Amino acid sequence: MSMRLTSIICFLCILTLPVASQIRFDNNAITGEKHQNFSFRLDKKEKARKRSKKNTVVANPLGLPYVPLPRPRPLPGQTVLTYQNPNKPKPLIKEDRRGEVSIVLERLDRERDQKTARNLRPTLRTSWSPAQVKKALDRCKLVLATTNIDADILAPIGGSGGCGIAAPVLVRSFGAIKIKPAAKLNCNLALATYKWLVDKVQPMARKRYKSPLVSVRQLSSYSCRSRRGSGTSRISEHSFGNALDVASFTFANGKTVSLLKDWSTLGAQFGIGQAANFLADAHKMACASYATVLSPRYNKAHANHFHMDMGRGGRYKICK
């Protein structure tokens, strides 16, 4: 009897199942109202539930904060491709950990195209356009604002078709290091010389001589002429204010290191002696700062000085 009753109840449940699926519950009360869009609403709720589940962050079972894992170190010989936007300009000014700002010399614009400048002649007389002068002035103001160079900006000299500097500066000192006599340079070379003397040579001088460098003597800065000692009539980098010849270094204790006197000694040839080591290190540091560095070992025309310039647009270096 009980089995028959159970069968009847199950049969009635099956008959009422389609009706129950269409009953809408509102505030826990059965309204009996049919809802024709129930299946559509069910699909929307199911999609929303899946989206919510997808965006849900699973909590750390230990309650620790989420820390992203570092990128795996590449295997030896493995090439790792990283995306870099070629259209994004690289910053011209960088800041170190102490908050000091400096200009990246390699990203500083130049006054003239160095590929065509080497074919010019000192006899040509041209002038600069107002746009060229303004661009050079802006560059010089930036250099002087971010360094401790004591200099005056002079009127334009010559033009882009021959000798000249669009915005020449007359430099009296690089930081605490005076240059004697004052040098007439373009601002790219002034910045390179500042980085060489102040950032590199000065710390080395303090360490080696226990005395700071106070002055350098220069033999030539801007000069409209051809190259000397090269056997050619090609225009010199001095004609663009793009070269500097340094003959000696003087320290606060009164000691002077001269290329003519100290480079030509036997000790200088083998790196023996304090003065010889200082000149060798200064030469090596200059090679890292300039495009061209010529020492007394290059030829007799450079027997008494370092020639340093920013020629060839920095495409490659010459260190002799």
C-alpha positions in Angstrom: 0.0 0.0 0.0 2.8 2.4 0.9 4.6 1.7 -2.3 1.5 2.4 -4.4 1.0 5.7 -2.5 4.6 6.7 -3.1 4.2 6.0 -6.9 1.1 8.1 -7.0 2.9 11.0 -5.3 5.9 10.8 -7.7 3.6 10.8 -10.7 1.8 13.9 -9.4 5.2 15.6 -8.9 6.2 14.9 -12.5 2.9 16.3 -13.8 3.3 19.6 -11.8 7.0 20.1 -12.7 6.3 22.2 -15.9 3.9 24.4 -13.9 6.4 24.9 -11.0 9.1 25.9 -13.4 7.1 28.8 -14.5 6.1 30.1 -11.0 7.9 33.3 -10.0 8.8 33.8 -6.4 8.5 37.3 -5.1 9.3 38.1 -1.4 9.0 34.4 -0.6 5.3 34.5 -1.8 4.1 32.4 -4.7 2.3 34.6 -7.2 1.5 32.0 -9.7 2.3 34.5 -12.5 3.8 32.9 -15.5 7.0 34.5 -16.8 7.7 33.9 -20.4 11.2 35.4 -20.4 12.4 33.3 -17.5 14.9 31.3 -19.7 16.3 34.5 -21.1 16.8 36.0 -17.7 18.4 32.7 -16.6 20.9 33.0 -19.4 21.8 36.6 -18.5 22.2 35.7 -14.8 24.4 32.7 -15.8 26.6 34.9 -17.9 26.9 37.5 -15.2 27.8 34.8 -12.7 30.5 33.4 -14.9 31.9 37.0 -15.5 31.9 37.6 -11.7 33.6 34.3 -11.1 36.2 35.1 -13.8 37.1 38.5 -12.2 37.1 37.2 -8.7 40.6 37.1 -7.1 41.1 34.0 -5.1 42.3 35.0 -1.7 45.6 33.7 -0.4 44.8 30.9 2.0 47.6 32.1 4.3 46.4 35.7 4.2 49.7 36.9 2.7 49.7 40.0 0.3 50.0 39.3 -3.4 53.5 39.7 -4.7 54.2 39.4 -8.5 56.8 36.9 -9.5 59.9 38.2 -11.2 60.5 37.5 -14.8 62.6 34.3 -15.3 66.3 34.9 -16.0 67.1 34.0 -19.7 69.2 31.0 -20.3 72.8 31.4 -21.7 72.6 32.3 -25.3 68.8 32.9 -25.2 67.6 36.0 -27.0 65.0 38.0 -25.1 62.8 40.3 -27.2 61.6 43.5 -25.5 59.2 46.0 -27.0 60.5 49.6 -27.3 58.5 52.3 -29.0 60.8 53.7 -31.7 58.7 56.9 -31.8 59.2 57.7 -28.1 62.0 60.2 -27.7 64.7 59.3 -25.2 65.1 61.8 -22.3 67.8 64.4 -22.8 68.2 65.0 -19.0 68.7 62.3 -16.4 68.6 62.5 -12.6 70.8 60.5 -10.3 70.0 59.0 -6.9 71.2 62.2 -5.2 68.7 64.3 -7.2 71.4 65.9 -9.4 70.4 66.4 -13.1 72.7 66.2 -16.0 72.5 66.2 -19.8 73.1 63.0 -21.8 75.7 64.3 -24.2 75.0 61.7 -26.9 71.4 63.0 -27.2 72.2 66.7 -27.5 71.6 68.2 -31.0 74.6 69.5 -32.9 75.1 72.8 -34.8 76.0 71.2 -38.1 76.0 67.9 -40.1 79.4 66.4 -39.4 79.3 64.3 -42.6 79.2 67.4 -44.8 81.3 69.7 -42.5 84.5 67.8 -43.2 84.3 68.9 -46.9 84.1 72.6 -46.1 87.0 75.0 -46.6 88.2 77.7 -44.2 88.0 80.3 -47.0 84.2 80.1 -47.3 82.3 83.0 -45.7 78.6 82.4 -44.9 76.1 83.3 -42.2 73.7 81.5 -39.9 69.9 81.6 -40.3 67.8 83.0 -37.4 66.4 79.5 -36.8 69.9 78.0 -36.5 71.0 80.7 -34.0 67.9 80.2 -31.9 68.3 76.5 -31.7 71.9 76.8 -30.8 71.1 79.4 -28.1 68.5 77.2 -26.6 71.0 74.3 -26.5 73.6 76.5 -24.8 71.2 77.8 -22.2 70.3 74.3 -21.3 73.9 73.3 -20.9 74.8 76.3 -18.8 71.7 75.8 -16.6 72.5 72.2 -15.8 76.3 72.6 -15.2 78.7 74.7 -13.3 80.3 76.3 -16.3 81.4 79.9 -16.0 80.9 81.3 -19.5 79.4 84.1 -21.6 77.3 83.5 -24.7 78.8 85.5 -27.6 77.4 86.7 -30.9 77.3 84.2 -33.8 80.5 83.6 -35.7 80.7 82.8 -39.4 78.0 80.4 -40.8 77.1 76.8 -41.6 78.9 76.8 -45.0 82.4 77.4 -43.5 84.1 78.4 -40.3 81.9 79.5 -37.4 79.8 78.8 -34.3 76.1 79.7 -34.2 76.1 80.2 -30.4 79.8 80.4 -29.2 80.5 80.5 -25.5 83.6 82.0 -23.9 84.5 79.6 -21.1 86.5 80.8 -18.1 86.1 77.8 -15.8 84.6 74.3 -15.6 83.4 74.2 -12.0 86.4 75.1 -9.8 88.8 74.3 -12.7 89.9 77.5 -14.6 90.9 77.3 -18.2 93.7 79.6 -19.2 93.3 81.5 -21.5 89.5 81.5 -21.7 88.3 79.1 -24.5 85.9 79.9 -27.3 83.8 76.7 -27.9 80.5 75.4 -29.0 78.2 74.1 -26.3 78.6 70.5 -27.2 82.3 70.6 -26.7 81.9 72.7 -23.5 79.6 70.0 -22.0 82.0 67.2 -23.0 85.0 69.1 -21.4 83.0 69.7 -18.3 82.2 66.0 -17.9 85.8 65.1 -18.6 87.4 67.6 -16.2 84.9 67.8 -13.4 83.4 64.3 -13.3 86.5 62.3 -14.2 89.9 64.1 -14.0 89.1 66.0 -10.8 88.3 62.9 -8.6 91.4 61.2 -10.0 93.6 64.3 -9.2 92.3 64.4 -5.6 93.1 60.7 -5.1 96.5 60.7 -6.8 97.9 64.1 -5.5 95.7 64.6 -2.5 95.1 68.1 -4.0 92.4 69.3 -6.3 93.0 70.4 -9.9 92.6 74.2 -10.1 93.5 75.1 -13.7 94.3 73.7 -17.2 96.3 75.5 -19.9 94.9 75.4 -23.4 96.7 76.1 -26.6 93.9 76.4 -29.1 90.1 76.5 -29.1 88.1 78.2 -31.9 90.4 78.9 -34.9 89.4 79.1 -38.6 92.1 77.0 -40.3 93.0 73.8 -41.9 94.4 70.8 -40.1 98.0 70.9 -39.1 100.4 68.0 -39.4 97.9 65.9 -41.4 99.4 66.7 -44.9 95.9 67.7 -46.1 94.0 70.9 -46.6 90.9 69.6 -44.9 89.2 72.0 -42.5 90.0 71.6 -38.8 87.4 70.9 -36.1 88.8 74.0 -34.4 87.1 75.9 -37.2 83.7 75.0 -35.7 84.7 75.5 -32.0 84.5 71.7 -31.9 88.1 71.0 -30.7 90.3 71.9 -27.7 94.1 71.5 -27.2 95.1 71.1 -23.5 98.8 71.4 -22.6 99.1 71.2 -18.8 97.3 70.7 -15.5 98.0 72.6 -12.3 97.0 71.6 -8.8 96.2 73.5 -5.6 99.5 72.5 -4.1 101.3 74.3 -6.9 102.4 71.2 -8.9 102.0 71.4 -12.7 101.9 68.3 -15.0 102.9 69.2 -18.5 102.6 67.0 -21.6 105.7 68.3 -23.1 107.8 67.6 -20.0 106.1 64.6 -18.4 104.8 62.7 -21.4 108.1 62.4 -23.2 109.9 60.9 -20.3 110.9 57.3 -20.1 108.5 56.8 -17.2 105.6 58.1 -19.3 106.3 55.5 -22.0 106.0 52.7 -19.5 103.5 54.2 -17.2 106.1 54.8 -14.4 105.8 57.7 -12.1 103.0 59.8 -10.7 102.9 62.4 -13.4 103.1 59.8 -16.2 100.3 57.8 -14.6 98.1 60.9 -14.2 98.5 61.8 -17.9 97.9 58.2 -19.0 94.7 58.1 -17.0 93.6 61.6 -18.1 94.1 60.4 -21.8 92.1 57.3 -21.2 89.2 59.3 -19.6 89.3 61.7 -22.5 88.9 58.9 -25.0 85.6 58.0 -23.2 84.3 61.6 -23.3 85.3 62.8 -26.8 85.1 61.5 -30.4 88.7 62.1 -31.1 91.7 62.2 -28.8 95.3 62.6 -30.1 98.2 62.4 -27.7 101.9 63.2 -28.2 102.5 59.7 -29.4 100.3 60.4 -32.5 102.8 62.8 -34.3 105.2 65.6 -33.7 102.5 68.2 -34.2 100.8 67.0 -31.0 104.0 66.6 -28.9 103.0 69.2 -26.3 99.2 68.7 -25.9 96.1 66.6 -26.0 93.9 67.3 -29.0 90.2 66.6 -28.3 87.2 67.1 -30.5 83.6 66.0 -31.1 84.0 65.3 -34.9 82.2 62.8 -37.1 79.0 63.3 -35.0 80.2 60.6 -32.5 79.7 57.8 -35.1 83.0 56.2 -34.0 85.9 57.1 -31.8 89.6 57.7 -32.5 92.0 57.4 -29.5 95.7 57.7 -30.2 
